[in-house]
Amino acid sequence: MPVPLLFARTSLLRRYAPVGLALLFAACSAPSVDAPLMSPDAMRAAKAAQGPTVTSTNPSYGDRGTTVDVHVIGSGFTDSAQATWLLHGVADPTHVRTNSTTYVSSTELVANITIASDATLDYWDVQVALRGGKNGVGTESFEITTAQALGAAEFVYAGSVTGQAAGYNGGSTAFAYDDAFGMLNLGEGQAWALDPLGTMVLGRTGGMPTAWMRQGTPSPFVAVTLPISAGMTSGNAAASARDASGALLVGGWETYIPKKGATPVPRPVRWRYDGSWSAPMVYALTPGGIRGTLLGINSAGQAVGRSDDASINGAVWDTPASPVKLDGIPNTLNSASTLIVGARNSQPVFWTRTAAGTWNTVGIALPSLGGTCGGAAIGLNDDGVVVGRSCDARGNINAAIWRIDVSVTPAVVSGPQRLPGLGVRHGANSNENSTAVYVSPVAPYTVVGGSSTQNGAQAVRWLTW
């Protein structure tokens, strides 16, 4: 039977009353509130006696083959502090050497380190040791990476063989990166695709399908609105490829409003550019479908995208008139139209053809980095190299790369391999840490994507991994 609260309190008072009185007498004999407080020097000495702590580093990442100054942030530092980089708790000075440790304050040090060209790509611990043997460790507080930060980028959607990147910031400011001019603000809009030859950025501005056409090197891009069909109100250019003649094929959608006040309805379309823009070619919807979009296209005009705009359904078009429904959302397909990659229930998958040449409509799951918190296959080349994102056993979502053998029946032969980021870890309930969206067609492969940093998201490029 539960003890009545009043009885319990009374019993406790009787049991512990002598202790309470003793504490009361002790309090009466304690120093007066007017007594001097501990001096700042004494407080610092007391903290130092407890040992140092390491809470973060800035920058929180470094590239192989570089020498960099790293600010080590924490507490309890003294002028005897020495910083050391550890891999899984073990010092490895042959791969990360501390050249000097400079004392700035009790909460900050500057460590000059040299990272070897073959240092392990991983999160490293940072240890600070004081004279007398006290030390503190910031576990996995610094990442060694091959990711090149290109510039601020909230959403990265596309890359190209020349190492370009495109996307948008804040939902409405398009950008393009090119080695010739760096990160370029294209103004209002969203960039979703890049011409494989690097001459155009594709997306939408003010709700209208748009091509930002390059005028020189370096030179601004000029926005051109793509034509839409009569009765259509808006659209988006979301994917591109060059056909055998060299003309640019652009996949996307145009939308109409079925009745006043209704939500706009998209339908999948394709444009062609060979010096002038064609009218959009409409792709058929799957049986019973009322809406759709193209998200990927190849040089033959075969395409993949959403079907009926459902969250789990997509389609592949071998011809504009012949959609086949898939059990997930496809993102792209190879030029031979034998392999499609995408996602099903937020997990990476791929689809292949049957021996008879028809499509297997049930996708095959790609292996994860060890977890189930999410992922997708986004980019693909004709060598069967797939890039996207995958969840690891700790609940972190990372840019990843897989390899599929496409010589006979497509099958996974390696991966996923984690692509290193820019020093920021996230858990399963946080935003994605890094994502790869594009892989170049021939080895050595260039991968383009995005990654979080301490100061916001960045477009990144991996030349090695």
C-alpha positions as semicolon CSV with decimal commas, in nm:
position;residue;x (nm);y (nm);z (nm)
1;M;0,000;0,000;0,000
2;P;0,140;0,344;-0,088
3;V;0,256;0,544;0,212
4;P;0,050;0,863;0,260
5;L;0,256;1,164;0,153
6;L;0,204;1,352;0,481
7;F;0,317;1,050;0,682
8;A;0,620;1,004;0,463
9;R;0,723;1,367;0,504
10;T;0,674;1,354;0,882
11;S;0,880;1,036;0,912
12;L;1,160;1,187;0,707
13;L;1,163;1,500;0,924
14;R;1,191;1,295;1,241
15;R;1,457;1,067;1,094
16;Y;1,676;1,342;0,955
17;A;1,603;1,627;1,201
18;P;1,942;1,589;1,383
19;V;2,123;1,611;1,049
20;G;1,922;1,918;0,953
21;L;2,014;2,088;1,282
22;A;2,379;2,007;1,231
23;L;2,363;2,161;0,883
24;L;2,190;2,466;1,026
25;F;2,464;2,514;1,288
26;A;2,728;2,467;1,018
27;A;2,560;2,731;0,804
28;C;2,558;2,976;1,094
29;S;2,932;2,931;1,138
30;A;3,007;2,960;0,761
31;P;3,187;3,268;0,624
32;S;2,977;3,580;0,587
33;V;2,840;3,680;0,249
34;D;3,063;3,982;0,289
35;A;3,374;3,764;0,276
36;P;3,592;3,820;-0,038
37;L;3,521;3,592;-0,334
38;M;3,785;3,364;-0,490
39;S;4,016;3,568;-0,715
40;P;4,010;3,510;-1,094
41;D;4,364;3,366;-1,076
42;A;4,255;3,125;-0,805
43;M;3,949;3,022;-1,009
44;R;4,165;2,950;-1,315
45;A;4,406;2,752;-1,100
46;A;4,116;2,550;-0,960
47;K;3,989;2,470;-1,311
48;A;4,339;2,374;-1,423
49;A;4,364;2,139;-1,127
50;Q;4,055;1,958;-1,261
51;G;4,226;1,906;-1,598
52;P;4,156;2,045;-1,946
53;T;3,851;1,978;-2,159
54;V;3,821;1,994;-2,539
55;T;3,481;2,091;-2,677
56;S;3,546;2,176;-3,044
57;T;3,792;2,271;-3,315
58;N;3,783;2,545;-3,579
59;P;3,814;2,455;-3,857
60;S;3,674;2,115;-3,772
61;Y;3,826;1,953;-4,081
62;G;4,146;1,948;-4,285
63;D;4,251;1,814;-4,624
64;R;4,517;1,553;-4,682
65;G;4,860;1,693;-4,771
66;T;4,807;2,031;-4,602
67;T;4,943;2,227;-4,308
68;V;4,678;2,421;-4,118
69;D;4,625;2,623;-3,799
70;V;4,347;2,471;-3,590
71;H;4,184;2,659;-3,302
72;V;4,119;2,416;-3,018
73;I;3,835;2,534;-2,794
74;G;3,777;2,408;-2,441
75;S;3,866;2,495;-2,083
76;G;4,143;2,454;-1,827
77;F;4,426;2,528;-2,071
78;T;4,762;2,659;-1,949
79;D;5,076;2,775;-2,125
80;S;5,214;2,421;-2,096
81;A;4,932;2,277;-2,310
82;Q;5,023;2,050;-2,599
83;A;4,770;1,929;-2,859
84;T;4,792;1,585;-3,020
85;W;4,571;1,419;-3,284
86;L;4,457;1,062;-3,211
87;L;4,289;0,807;-3,434
88;H;4,049;0,592;-3,232
89;G;4,238;0,695;-2,918
90;V;4,591;0,627;-3,050
91;A;4,838;0,902;-3,142
92;D;4,961;0,881;-3,503
93;P;5,216;1,162;-3,552
94;T;5,342;1,015;-3,879
95;H;5,005;1,100;-4,035
96;V;4,896;1,403;-3,830
97;R;5,193;1,586;-3,680
98;T;5,154;1,875;-3,438
99;N;5,422;2,130;-3,530
100;S;5,341;2,373;-3,250
101;T;5,079;2,452;-2,986
102;T;5,025;2,819;-2,902
103;Y;4,848;2,920;-2,581
104;V;4,587;3,191;-2,639
105;S;4,378;3,168;-2,323
106;S;4,245;2,916;-2,075
107;T;3,974;2,836;-2,331
108;E;4,165;2,847;-2,660
109;L;4,480;2,708;-2,819
110;V;4,611;2,726;-3,174
111;A;4,770;2,404;-3,301
112;N;4,965;2,407;-3,626
113;I;4,937;2,059;-3,778
114;T;5,058;1,884;-4,092
115;I;4,828;1,620;-4,241
116;A;5,001;1,352;-4,447
117;S;4,882;1,279;-4,800
118;D;4,784;0,926;-4,692
119;A;4,626;1,012;-4,355
120;T;4,319;0,803;-4,275
121;L;3,994;0,967;-4,384
122;D;3,801;0,963;-4,060
123;Y;3,702;1,161;-3,752
124;W;4,006;1,208;-3,525
125;D;4,026;1,283;-3,153
126;V;4,208;1,594;-3,028
127;Q;4,391;1,557;-2,697
128;V;4,527;1,845;-2,489
129;A;4,789;1,750;-2,228
130;L;4,924;1,975;-1,952
131;R;5,249;1,966;-1,762
132;G;5,201;1,729;-1,471
133;G;5,009;1,465;-1,665
134;K;4,654;1,603;-1,679
135;N;4,483;1,580;-2,018
136;G;4,147;1,608;-2,189
137;V;4,020;1,464;-2,516
138;G;3,769;1,595;-2,768
139;T;3,640;1,270;-2,915
140;E;3,610;1,273;-3,295
141;S;3,623;1,653;-3,303
142;F;3,828;1,686;-3,626
143;E;3,772;1,525;-3,965
144;I;4,037;1,449;-4,224
145;T;3,875;1,482;-4,564
146;T;3,916;1,507;-4,938
147;A;3,603;1,721;-4,979
148;Q;3,677;2,058;-5,137
149;A;3,450;2,336;-5,011
150;L;3,331;2,543;-5,310
151;G;3,105;2,798;-5,144
152;A;2,785;2,851;-4,947
153;A;2,509;2,624;-5,078
154;E;2,194;2,522;-4,895
155;F;2,077;2,283;-5,169
156;V;2,308;2,128;-5,430
157;Y;2,120;1,965;-5,716
158;A;2,367;1,919;-6,002
159;G;2,726;1,877;-6,115
160;S;2,910;1,848;-6,445
161;V;3,214;1,680;-6,593
162;T;3,412;2,004;-6,557
163;G;3,353;2,010;-6,181
164;Q;3,072;2,264;-6,184
165;A;2,798;2,266;-5,922
166;A;2,454;2,426;-5,914
167;G;2,165;2,463;-5,672
168;Y;2,005;2,732;-5,461
169;N;2,009;2,906;-5,125
170;G;1,719;3,014;-4,906
171;G;1,468;2,853;-5,139
172;S;1,487;3,132;-5,398
173;T;1,844;3,230;-5,490
174;A;2,009;3,021;-5,760
175;F;2,386;2,970;-5,776
176;A;2,642;2,812;-6,004
177;Y;3,003;2,725;-5,928
178;D;3,275;2,707;-6,192
179;D;3,652;2,712;-6,150
180;A;3,666;3,004;-6,395
181;F;3,454;3,239;-6,185
182;G;3,401;3,069;-5,848
183;M;3,061;3,082;-5,679
184;L;2,819;3,295;-5,881
185;N;2,484;3,425;-5,757
186;L;2,237;3,387;-6,046
187;G;1,967;3,588;-5,871
188;E;1,612;3,486;-5,796
189;G;1,534;3,124;-5,880
190;Q;1,631;2,762;-5,823
191;A;1,897;2,576;-6,023
192;W;1,819;2,205;-6,070
193;A;2,042;2,087;-6,355
194;L;2,355;2,161;-6,558
195;D;2,421;2,120;-6,927
196;P;2,685;1,841;-6,953
197;L;2,902;2,081;-7,156
198;G;2,877;2,352;-6,890
199;T;2,712;2,614;-7,110
200;M;2,379;2,635;-6,925
201;V;2,228;2,618;-6,580
202;L;1,869;2,495;-6,575
203;G;1,584;2,536;-6,329
204;R;1,311;2,789;-6,266
205;T;1,264;3,158;-6,196
206;G;0,938;3,307;-6,075
207;G;0,779;2,967;-6,127
208;M;0,878;2,953;-6,495
209;P;1,120;2,700;-6,651
210;T;1,450;2,878;-6,706
211;A;1,788;2,833;-6,871
212;W;2,072;3,056;-6,756
213;M;2,286;3,067;-7,072
214;R;2,658;3,135;-7,044
215;Q;2,790;3,435;-7,237
216;G;3,166;3,394;-7,194
217;T;3,446;3,305;-6,950
218;P;3,420;3,463;-6,705
219;S;3,090;3,629;-6,774
220;P;2,741;3,639;-6,627
221;F;2,478;3,391;-6,729
222;V;2,170;3,536;-6,896
223;A;1,830;3,393;-6,792
224;V;1,601;3,276;-7,073
225;T;1,247;3,151;-7,011
226;L;1,166;2,817;-7,177
227;P;0,840;2,792;-7,373
228;I;0,537;2,628;-7,212
229;S;0,218;2,498;-7,369
230;A;-0,101;2,699;-7,403
231;G;-0,300;2,692;-7,080
232;M;0,004;2,611;-6,868
233;T;0,100;2,852;-6,588
234;S;0,448;2,748;-6,468
235;G;0,715;2,477;-6,486
236;N;1,066;2,362;-6,408
237;A;1,371;2,237;-6,600
238;A;1,509;1,958;-6,381
239;A;1,739;1,732;-6,589
240;S;1,953;1,744;-6,901
241;A;2,154;1,538;-7,152
242;R;2,314;1,585;-7,494
243;D;2,177;1,370;-7,776
244;A;2,379;1,210;-8,060
245;S;2,357;1,528;-8,269
246;G;2,485;1,745;-7,983
247;A;2,147;1,905;-7,912
248;L;2,053;1,960;-7,549
249;L;1,758;1,761;-7,411
250;V;1,595;1,903;-7,098
251;G;1,344;1,712;-6,886
252;G;1,109;1,866;-6,633
253;W;0,747;1,964;-6,607
254;E;0,490;2,231;-6,680
255;T;0,185;2,293;-6,463
256;Y;-0,173;2,406;-6,499
257;I;-0,448;2,498;-6,254
258;P;-0,753;2,274;-6,314
259;K;-0,991;2,520;-6,151
260;K;-0,977;2,848;-5,967
261;G;-0,811;2,813;-5,629
262;A;-0,691;2,457;-5,696
263;T;-0,334;2,331;-5,650
264;P;-0,128;2,344;-5,971
265;V;-0,100;2,005;-6,145
266;P;0,235;1,913;-6,314
267;R;0,276;1,704;-6,626
268;P;0,610;1,565;-6,753
269;V;0,766;1,738;-7,053
270;R;1,090;1,757;-7,251
271;W;1,249;2,050;-7,434
272;R;1,517;2,038;-7,703
273;Y;1,774;2,311;-7,774
274;D;1,985;2,324;-8,091
275;G;2,022;2,699;-8,121
276;S;1,658;2,766;-8,038
277;W;1,414;2,612;-7,795
278;S;1,148;2,368;-7,909
279;A;0,798;2,363;-7,770
280;P;0,768;2,116;-7,482
281;M;0,700;1,753;-7,573
282;V;0,450;1,601;-7,330
283;Y;0,524;1,254;-7,188
284;A;0,227;1,026;-7,119
285;L;0,113;0,954;-6,764
286;T;0,084;0,606;-6,618
287;P;-0,268;0,453;-6,634
288;G;-0,500;0,643;-6,405
289;G;-0,239;0,910;-6,339
290;I;-0,323;1,278;-6,334
291;R;0,023;1,430;-6,272
292;G;0,391;1,359;-6,320
293;T;0,742;1,504;-6,352
294;L;1,070;1,415;-6,524
295;L;1,370;1,404;-6,289
296;G;1,628;1,233;-6,511
297;I;1,686;1,200;-6,885
298;N;1,945;1,035;-7,113
299;S;2,079;1,109;-7,459
300;A;1,803;0,901;-7,625
301;G;1,529;1,100;-7,454
302;Q;1,442;0,809;-7,223
303;A;1,344;0,946;-6,885
304;V;1,251;0,875;-6,524
305;G;1,048;1,071;-6,273
306;R;0,744;1,081;-6,054
307;S;0,418;0,919;-6,149
308;D;0,090;1,063;-6,027
309;D;0,298;1,268;-5,779
310;A;0,260;0,999;-5,513
311;S;0,528;0,981;-5,246
312;I;0,621;0,621;-5,330
313;N;0,554;0,589;-5,703
314;G;0,774;0,673;-5,998
315;A;0,796;0,581;-6,364
316;V;1,039;0,515;-6,649
317;W;0,969;0,617;-7,010
318;D;1,145;0,424;-7,287
319;T;0,948;0,647;-7,521
320;P;0,735;0,951;-7,438
321;A;0,421;0,740;-7,489
322;S;0,520;0,433;-7,284
323;P;0,553;0,495;-6,908
324;V;0,614;0,200;-6,674
325;K;0,533;0,246;-6,306
326;L;0,807;0,168;-6,050
327;D;0,776;0,098;-5,677
328;G;0,986;0,398;-5,573
329;I;1,106;0,737;-5,691
330;P;1,378;0,714;-5,960
331;N;1,633;0,995;-5,988
332;T;1,831;0,909;-6,300
333;L;1,916;0,637;-6,555
334;N;2,222;0,543;-6,759
335;S;2,263;0,618;-7,130
336;A;2,202;0,252;-7,227
337;S;1,875;0,258;-7,032
338;T;1,961;-0,063;-6,847
339;L;1,994;0,078;-6,496
340;I;1,792;0,325;-6,287
341;V;1,874;0,451;-5,938
342;G;1,657;0,623;-5,681
343;A;1,486;0,568;-5,346
344;R;1,202;0,366;-5,198
345;N;1,070;0,449;-4,850
346;S;1,373;0,676;-4,800
347;Q;1,622;0,397;-4,876
348;P;1,853;0,374;-5,182
349;V;1,747;0,128;-5,453
350;F;1,812;0,044;-5,819
351;W;1,603;-0,106;-6,098
352;T;1,717;-0,327;-6,388
353;R;1,572;-0,481;-6,702
354;T;1,457;-0,841;-6,727
355;A;1,611;-1,090;-6,972
356;A;1,317;-1,012;-7,201
357;G;1,407;-0,643;-7,201
358;T;1,118;-0,518;-6,989
359;W;1,174;-0,333;-6,662
360;N;1,176;-0,502;-6,323
361;T;0,933;-0,272;-6,146
362;V;1,044;-0,377;-5,795
363;G;1,367;-0,207;-5,698
364;I;1,669;-0,382;-5,543
365;A;1,792;-0,231;-5,218
366;L;2,143;-0,090;-5,211
367;P;2,334;-0,171;-4,889
368;S;2,364;0,104;-4,628
369;L;2,659;0,221;-4,422
370;G;2,508;0,031;-4,130
371;G;2,191;0,216;-4,031
372;T;1,834;0,264;-4,146
373;C;1,773;0,635;-4,085
374;G;1,750;0,722;-4,455
375;G;1,924;0,744;-4,787
376;A;1,891;0,769;-5,163
377;A;2,079;0,690;-5,483
378;I;2,095;1,013;-5,683
379;G;2,375;1,015;-5,942
380;L;2,489;0,744;-6,186
381;N;2,736;0,703;-6,471
382;D;2,776;0,443;-6,746
383;D;3,051;0,262;-6,553
384;G;2,796;0,172;-6,286
385;V;2,928;0,418;-6,027
386;V;2,638;0,536;-5,810
387;V;2,645;0,826;-5,564
388;G;2,396;0,951;-5,309
389;R;2,360;0,930;-4,934
390;S;2,343;0,651;-4,676
391;C;2,284;0,609;-4,302
392;D;2,556;0,469;-4,077
393;A;2,522;0,269;-3,755
394;R;2,539;0,587;-3,544
395;G;2,245;0,746;-3,722
396;N;2,453;0,984;-3,935
397;I;2,359;1,038;-4,300
398;N;2,668;1,068;-4,520
399;A;2,752;1,108;-4,885
400;A;2,822;0,761;-5,022
401;I;2,936;0,581;-5,334
402;W;2,849;0,232;-5,465
403;R;2,971;0,031;-5,765
404;I;2,733;-0,180;-5,976
405;D;2,856;-0,428;-6,235
406;V;2,662;-0,345;-6,553
407;S;2,839;-0,593;-6,783
408;V;2,565;-0,862;-6,771
409;T;2,294;-0,848;-6,507
410;P;2,348;-0,538;-6,291
411;A;2,453;-0,629;-5,937
412;V;2,628;-0,448;-5,653
413;V;3,000;-0,527;-5,641
414;S;3,117;-0,277;-5,380
415;G;2,998;-0,011;-5,140
416;P;2,868;0,185;-4,989
417;Q;3,186;0,379;-4,923
418;R;3,147;0,688;-4,709
419;L;3,263;1,010;-4,870
420;P;3,430;1,236;-4,612
421;G;3,254;1,557;-4,516
422;L;3,351;1,889;-4,360
423;G;3,380;1,799;-3,995
424;V;3,017;1,805;-3,880
425;R;2,836;1,501;-3,744
426;H;2,458;1,479;-3,723
427;G;2,229;1,223;-3,565
428;A;1,929;1,050;-3,712
429;N;1,697;1,330;-3,598
430;S;1,907;1,606;-3,754
431;N;1,957;1,737;-4,105
432;E;2,171;1,542;-4,346
433;N;2,541;1,583;-4,298
434;S;2,645;1,532;-4,661
435;T;2,499;1,419;-4,994
436;A;2,653;1,338;-5,333
437;V;2,442;1,420;-5,640
438;Y;2,668;1,376;-5,944
439;V;2,954;1,153;-6,061
440;S;3,153;1,222;-6,378
441;P;3,141;0,967;-6,665
442;V;3,502;0,842;-6,671
443;A;3,774;0,761;-6,419
444;P;3,921;0,922;-6,219
445;Y;3,569;1,014;-6,114
446;T;3,476;1,359;-5,987
447;V;3,185;1,368;-5,744
448;V;2,979;1,679;-5,662
449;G;2,746;1,731;-5,368
450;G;2,693;1,925;-5,048
451;S;2,799;1,905;-4,685
452;S;2,731;2,078;-4,354
453;T;3,000;2,286;-4,182
454;Q;3,019;2,475;-3,854
455;N;2,919;2,789;-4,043
456;G;2,647;2,655;-4,271
457;A;2,617;2,425;-4,572
458;Q;2,868;2,423;-4,857
459;A;2,880;2,288;-5,210
460;V;3,165;2,037;-5,221
461;R;3,362;1,840;-5,475
462;W;3,549;1,513;-5,425
463;L;3,837;1,442;-5,663
464;T;3,963;1,148;-5,453
465;W;3,820;0,955;-5,159
